[in-house]
Amino acid sequence: MSDWFDGQLTDLILALDAGVSVNAENRPHGSGEIGVLKTSAVSGGEFLADENKTVVEGERHLVAEPVLGDSILVSRMNTPELVGESCYVCKAYPSLFLPDRLWQLKPKDRAKISMRWLSFVLQSIAYRRYIEVHATGTSGSMKNLPKSKLLALPVRYPALTEQTKIAQILDTLDTAIHETEALIAKLKAVKQGLLHDLLTRGIAANGELRPPQTEAPHLYKLSPLGWIPKEWDTSTVANSFCVDSGITLGPHRLPRSNAHPYLRVANVYRARLHLDDVAQLQASAAEMKSKALRVGDLLLVEGHASVEEIGRCALVTEAAEGMLFQNHLFRLRAISVSPNFGLLWLNSAFVRNYWRNEAATSSGLNTINRTKLSRLGVALPTQSEQEAIATCADTANAKLAAEEYALTKWQQQKSGLMDDLLTGRVRVTPLLEAAAP
């Protein structure tokens, strides 16, 4: 890397200019108005132009620093996790101005520095570590980044042509990440709508969703659960599952040589078990026999600080077979319902709304009363339709999981390439030579 230059940010940046504090209405600016950015306009390495407030008419003359194109914004005052956060701005926004908590970086010589390349440097792990060391302030909730410290940031940089190629490579990965994120958001919305349809309309004998009740009222009947297909029955949790509570914890449960793994509330998420951190406890032979989990059991959260999280339910798989469970979880063992369909139903919007209305609250904890759990209504399609509904939901979940896995791989690849390319450990010189005429 003898052709790379060692320096500081001040060698490349002419100025760090901040805006001013002005009175503004808490709404994005409209046509003919001007806006002042919120600190949240710099988020996750992205510039969010809609994160602005409308400057009041009487103070429009006070704004001083418009958002420029091909520039970098840096948060100079923020929480410890966000101070120093930066983003690249590709185009100018003449009607948007900086507040006093954001800096705009301006280059000394664009023939020497690619601002897009520099924006990736300011998102690197090395930069983040530098900020953690040099941000000041005694408050645990707010830190400041001195201008002198940011300008003193060590920067090792290649020639402009190599900077530009590095930026192009990382931009390509960013595009793939953003496209995958957009696809995941779309799949999540589609999945939510599909689950609602599956649990209210079901799948007819032809393998398709039934038409909505408003379009084909003759296919539906009114029930305690609302409109359901005529072929469906209704039941309750008490009649559809064998319900049991888990083991009560205490000093006598401290693990010894013959301790057993058990699941806690922290292990049970909505539709999945988290088994990376499984605790252990002491249990008797009788408890091992009566409380051991089987594949197909459902675990349901009995209490949580958030009412939106109570009742979240997960299916026990082979990985958790034989484990025990604590008393803040209910075990539901299916009697007249498919476990996979039961999982969908117990995580459904209908059931979540039921708990919003029926959960008890005490000392900041929202809890499920076992009596009310037993009374909770359950839709009962035929067994074959339950299986068809679960299969359809599994297909949607698989598509979503595949894209989430792809996103993780893209993010890992970007992180690795940033570390390699921005340090010069891996050079793009061969690419530049191949592209030369």
Rosetta blueprint (number, residue, H / E / L):
1 M L
2 S L
3 D L
4 W L
5 F E
6 D E
7 G E
8 Q E
9 L H
10 T H
11 D H
12 L L
13 I E
14 L E
15 A E
16 L E
17 D E
18 A E
19 G L
20 V L
21 S L
22 V L
23 N L
24 A E
25 E E
26 N L
27 R L
28 P L
29 H L
30 G L
31 S L
32 G L
33 E L
34 I L
35 G E
36 V E
37 L E
38 K L
39 T H
40 S H
41 A H
42 V E
43 S E
44 G L
45 G L
46 E E
47 F E
48 L L
49 A L
50 D L
51 E L
52 N E
53 K E
54 T E
55 V E
56 V L
57 E H
58 G H
59 E H
60 R H
61 H H
62 L H
63 V L
64 A L
65 E L
66 P E
67 V E
68 L L
69 G L
70 D L
71 S E
72 I E
73 L E
74 V E
75 S E
76 R L
77 M E
78 N E
79 T L
80 P L
81 E L
82 L L
83 V L
84 G L
85 E L
86 S E
87 C E
88 Y E
89 V E
90 C L
91 K L
92 A L
93 Y E
94 P E
95 S E
96 L E
97 F E
98 L L
99 P L
100 D L
101 R L
102 L E
103 W E
104 Q E
105 L E
106 K E
107 P E
108 K L
109 D L
110 R L
111 A L
112 K L
113 I L
114 S L
115 M H
116 R H
117 W H
118 L H
119 S H
120 F H
121 V H
122 L L
123 Q L
124 S L
125 I H
126 A H
127 Y H
128 R H
129 R H
130 Y H
131 I H
132 E H
133 V H
134 H H
135 A L
136 T E
137 G L
138 T L
139 S L
140 G L
141 S L
142 M L
143 K E
144 N E
145 L L
146 P L
147 K H
148 S H
149 K H
150 L H
151 L H
152 A L
153 L L
154 P E
155 V E
156 R E
157 Y E
158 P L
159 A L
160 L H
161 T H
162 E H
163 Q H
164 T H
165 K H
166 I H
167 A H
168 Q H
169 I H
170 L H
171 D H
172 T H
173 L H
174 D H
175 T H
176 A H
177 I H
178 H H
179 E H
180 T H
181 E H
182 A H
183 L H
184 I H
185 A H
186 K H
187 L H
188 K H
189 A H
190 V H
191 K H
192 Q H
193 G H
194 L H
195 L H
196 H H
197 D H
198 L H
199 L H
200 T H
201 R L
202 G L
203 I E
204 A L
205 A L
206 N L
207 G L
208 E L
209 L E
210 R L
211 P L
212 P L
213 Q L
214 T L
215 E L
216 A L
217 P H
218 H H
219 L H
220 Y E
221 K E
222 L E
223 S E
224 P L
225 L L
226 G E
227 W E
228 I E
229 P E
230 K L
231 E L
232 W L
233 D E
234 T E
235 S E
236 T E
237 V H
238 A H
239 N H
240 S H
241 F E
242 C E
243 V E
244 D E
245 S E
246 G L
247 I E
248 T L
249 L L
250 G L
251 P H
252 H H
253 R H
254 L L
255 P L
256 R L
257 S L
258 N L
259 A L
260 H E
261 P E
262 Y E
263 L E
264 R L
265 V H
266 A H
267 N H
268 V E
269 Y E
270 R L
271 A L
272 R E
273 L E
274 H L
275 L L
276 D L
277 D L
278 V L
279 A E
280 Q E
281 L E
282 Q L
283 A L
284 S L
285 A H
286 A H
287 E H
288 M H
289 K H
290 S H
291 K H
292 A L
293 L L
294 R L
295 V L
296 G L
297 D L
298 L E
299 L E
300 L E
301 V E
302 E L
303 G E
304 H E
305 A L
306 S L
307 V L
308 E L
309 E L
310 I L
311 G L
312 R L
313 C E
314 A E
315 L E
316 V L
317 T L
318 E H
319 A H
320 A H
321 E L
322 G L
323 M L
324 L E
325 F E
326 Q E
327 N L
328 H L
329 L E
330 F E
331 R E
332 L E
333 R E
334 A E
335 I L
336 S L
337 V L
338 S L
339 P H
340 N H
341 F H
342 G H
343 L H
344 L H
345 W H
346 L H
347 N L
348 S L
349 A H
350 F H
351 V H
352 R H
353 N H
354 Y H
355 W H
356 R H
357 N H
358 E H
359 A L
360 A E
361 T E
362 S E
363 S L
364 G L
365 L E
366 N E
367 T E
368 I L
369 N L
370 R H
371 T H
372 K H
373 L H
374 S H
375 R H
376 L L
377 G E
378 V E
379 A E
380 L E
381 P L
382 T L
383 Q H
384 S H
385 E H
386 Q H
387 E H
388 A H
389 I H
390 A H
391 T H
392 C H
393 A H
394 D H
395 T H
396 A H
397 N H
398 A H
399 K H
400 L H
401 A H
402 A H
403 E H
404 E H
405 Y H
406 A H
407 L H
408 T H
409 K H
410 W H
411 Q H
412 Q H
413 Q H
414 K H
415 S H
416 G H
417 L H
418 M H
419 D H
420 D H
421 L H
422 L H
423 T H
424 G L
425 R L
426 V L
427 R L
428 V L
429 T H
430 P H
431 L H
432 L H
433 E H
434 A H
435 A H
436 A L
437 P L
